[in-house]
Amino acid sequence: MFTEENLRRVEEIKKRYPKPMAALLPVLWIAQEQFGWISEEAMHYVGGLLGLPFNHVLGVVTFYTMYNKKPVGKYNIQFCANISCMLRGADNLIEHLEHKLGIKVGETTSDGLFTLKEVECLGSCGTAPMMQVNNDYYEDLTSEKVDNLLDEFRKQAQR
């Protein structure tokens, strides 16, 4: 169940669109914000709120990479693996992250702190290589910058 505040947000979103189906993407985003990921239970719940069949909601969730289909770490690292980033060394940085975190792409560290994913274009080709961590972009990356970011995230997690 959504919090009262999130239910109000859903009602405000629904008012912006001629049909409830059009509100699906932002309402799924609210679900992910509240629950951390979108489970089958959450898909049924959102479908019920919007009067949509489960299979439609499932199709949307599985189509878009921005929705987490399983729990993710506190810091969800999404590394761009598209051509511009790869040409500027993203593959080496992804390997560096795998080594540094002790996980492979698609996995979460045992402490639940980091999840590492490869994603398609994040729309920052001019500042490649780049990654998105939760909702923030980090661009013009080097292994040193990545290490500094990981250290900062670990410090933040301890606070």
N, C-alpha and C positions, 0 to 999 in steps of 0.2 A: 504494500500500500504506500502511496505517496504521502508525504507530510502534508499538512494543511496548506502550507505555503506553496508547495509544488502543485497541489490541486488547483489553487488559485491561478498559478502560472499557466497551467494547462487550459483552464477556462479562458484566460486572456488570449492565449495563442489561438484557440478554436474560434474566437470572435474575429480574428484577422482574415480568416479564409472562408470561401463560400461553401466548402464541404469539409467535414472532419478529416477525410483522408489526406487532405493537403497539410494538415498539422502533424502528420506522422513523424517526419524527420526531427523537428524541434522537441516533440514529446519524447521520442526515443532518447534524445540528448539529455533531457531532464532525468529520465530513468537511469541513464549511465552515470550522470553526476551523483544521483542519490545512492545507487546501489554499487557503483564501481565497475559494473559490467552488465550485460543484458542477457539474463537467463531466459529459459523457455517460459518460466513462470512470469517474468517481467513482460515478455512478448504477449502472453495471454492477457495480462492485466492492461497493457497499453491498448491492445486490440479491443478489449471490452470498453475502455474509456472512449474510444473513437468509433466504436461500432464497426470494426474491421475484422475480417477473418484472420485467424492465426497464421495461415499460410501466406497471406499478403504481408503481414508484419515480418514473418520469418524471411521471406524473399528480400525485403528491404534490408534487414539486419545483415544478412549474409552477402548482399551485394556490396555494401559500403564498408570499406576498411576502417572507417572512423569509429565504428561500433565494436566494442570488445565482446567477443562471444564466450569468453571465459575470464576468470579473475586475472587481474594483472597486478604487477608490483606497484608500490607507492610511486615510483618513477617509471612511467611507461615510455621507453626509448624507442622511437620510430625513426629508423635511419633510411633516408632516401636512397633507393637503389636504381634510380633512373639514369639515363645516359649521361646527362651533364655531371651528376655527382660521381658516377663511376669513372668518367674520364678524368676527374680531378681527385681520384684516390679513395672514393667511398668504400670500395671493396677491402682495401687495406685497413681502413678505420673500423669497419665492421669486424674483421678478424681481430683487430686490436681490442675491441670491446669484448668479444667472445673470450679472449684470453684473460683480460683484466677482470671480467666478472665471473669467469669460470662456468659460463653457460653458452649454449648455441642459440642462434636465431630461433625465436618462437618459444624460448624457455624463460622461466623466472628464477631468480636467485633463491636459494633455500631460505634466506631470511625475509623473503617477500619484498625486498626493497626495489629491485630492478627487474623489468621485463624488457627483452630485446626483440624488436621486430624489424623486418625489412618491409618498406612500403614503396608504392609507386610515387610518382612525382608529387612533391609537396609545394611546388610552385615557387621555388626560390633558386632557379637555375643560375642566375647571375652571381649568387653567393655560395655556390657549391664548393665542397661537399657540406651537407647540412643534415641536421636531425631535428625532430620535434620531440620534446620531453613534456609529457602531459599536454598543456596548451601553449607552450612556449617554443619558439624557433631558436636554434643555435646554428650560426652560419660561419662560412670560411674556416671550417674545422681542420685542426691538425691533431696528432696524437697527444701533444702536450695540452691543447685546449680541452680535449676530451677528458684527459686525466684530471685536470683542474676542476672540470664540471662534476665529475664523479665524486671527487673529494668534497666539493661544496654540497652536493646532494646528501652525502653521508653525514656531514656536519648538521645540515638542516634536519635530518631525520632524528638526530640525537637530542635536539632541542625540545 
